[in-house]
Amino acid sequence: AMSKSAVKISSDLLSNPLCEQEPSFLEMVTAFDTAMKRMDSFNQEKVNMDLAEEGETRVFSSVFPSLNMAVKRREQTLQDYKRLQSKVEKYEEKEKTGPVLTKLHQ
């Protein structure tokens, strides 16, 4: 949407009567318009490639269900690790008594 807006702005600038009066301004606005149109086409190509990639990802995820399970297990393990790491940090901050050291060791 942003590149479409930039193209609209550059087109509006080209239709400005000042462009007819000032050749240097017309040249500058024409260059800006060309750049904005190129940027818009590049962005559109990128969006199309992203959509195609997303479709391929869905195909592969249905072909390899074990991969989805591995990703889910990894996410779960990562959450468990973060939870246990916060417990360890909490016990490391506490006074080093017998029960705290035992829990820290566990």
C-alpha positions as CSV (number, residue, x, y, z in Angstrom):
1,A,0.0,0.0,0.0
2,M,2.9,2.3,0.8
3,S,4.5,1.9,-2.7
4,K,1.1,2.4,-4.3
5,S,0.8,5.6,-2.4
6,A,4.2,6.7,-3.5
7,V,3.3,6.0,-7.2
8,K,0.1,8.0,-6.7
9,I,2.1,10.9,-5.3
10,S,4.6,10.8,-8.1
11,S,1.8,10.8,-10.7
12,D,0.1,13.7,-9.0
13,L,3.4,15.6,-9.1
14,L,3.8,14.9,-12.8
15,S,0.3,16.4,-13.4
16,N,1.3,19.6,-11.5
17,P,1.3,22.7,-13.7
18,L,4.7,23.6,-12.2
19,C,6.2,20.8,-14.2
20,E,5.2,22.6,-17.4
21,Q,6.9,25.8,-16.3
22,E,10.1,24.4,-14.9
23,P,11.9,21.8,-17.1
24,S,14.4,20.9,-14.3
25,F,11.5,20.2,-11.9
26,L,9.8,18.0,-14.6
27,E,13.1,16.1,-15.1
28,M,13.4,15.5,-11.3
29,V,9.7,14.5,-10.9
30,T,10.0,12.2,-13.9
31,A,13.0,10.4,-12.4
32,F,11.1,10.2,-9.1
33,D,8.0,8.7,-10.9
34,T,10.2,6.1,-12.7
35,A,11.8,5.1,-9.4
36,M,8.5,4.8,-7.6
37,K,7.1,2.7,-10.4
38,R,10.1,0.4,-10.3
39,M,9.9,0.1,-6.5
40,D,6.2,-0.8,-6.8
41,S,6.8,-3.5,-9.3
42,F,9.7,-4.9,-7.2
43,N,7.4,-4.9,-4.1
44,Q,4.7,-6.6,-6.1
45,E,7.1,-9.3,-7.3
46,K,8.3,-9.8,-3.7
47,V,4.7,-10.2,-2.5
48,N,4.0,-12.8,-5.2
49,M,7.2,-14.7,-4.3
50,D,6.3,-14.7,-0.6
51,L,2.8,-16.0,-1.5
52,A,4.3,-18.8,-3.6
53,E,6.8,-19.7,-0.8
54,E,4.0,-19.8,1.7
55,G,2.1,-22.3,-0.6
56,E,5.2,-24.4,-0.9
57,T,5.6,-24.5,2.8
58,R,2.1,-25.7,3.3
59,V,2.7,-28.5,0.7
60,F,5.9,-29.6,2.4
61,S,4.3,-29.5,5.9
62,S,1.5,-31.8,4.7
63,V,4.1,-34.1,3.0
64,F,6.3,-34.2,6.1
65,P,4.0,-34.4,9.2
66,S,7.0,-35.6,11.3
67,L,8.6,-32.3,10.6
68,N,5.7,-30.4,12.1
69,M,5.8,-32.7,15.1
70,A,9.5,-32.0,15.5
71,V,9.0,-28.3,15.4
72,K,6.2,-28.5,18.0
73,R,8.4,-30.7,20.2
74,R,11.2,-28.2,19.8
75,E,9.0,-25.3,20.8
76,Q,7.7,-27.2,23.8
77,T,11.3,-28.1,24.9
78,L,12.3,-24.5,24.4
79,Q,9.5,-23.3,26.7
80,D,10.4,-25.9,29.3
81,Y,14.1,-24.8,29.1
82,K,13.2,-21.2,29.6
83,R,10.9,-22.0,32.6
84,L,13.7,-24.1,34.2
85,Q,16.3,-21.5,33.5
86,S,14.3,-18.9,35.3
87,K,14.0,-21.3,38.3
88,V,17.8,-21.8,38.3
89,E,18.3,-18.0,38.2
90,K,15.9,-17.6,41.1
91,Y,17.7,-20.2,43.2
92,E,21.1,-18.7,42.3
93,E,19.9,-15.3,43.7
94,K,18.8,-16.9,47.0
95,E,21.1,-17.5,50.0
96,K,23.2,-20.7,49.6
97,T,21.5,-22.9,52.2
98,G,21.2,-26.7,52.1
99,P,17.6,-26.9,50.6
100,V,18.4,-24.2,48.0
101,L,21.6,-25.9,46.9
102,T,19.7,-29.3,46.6
103,K,17.0,-27.7,44.5
104,L,19.6,-25.9,42.4
105,H,21.4,-29.1,41.8
106,Q,18.2,-30.8,40.7
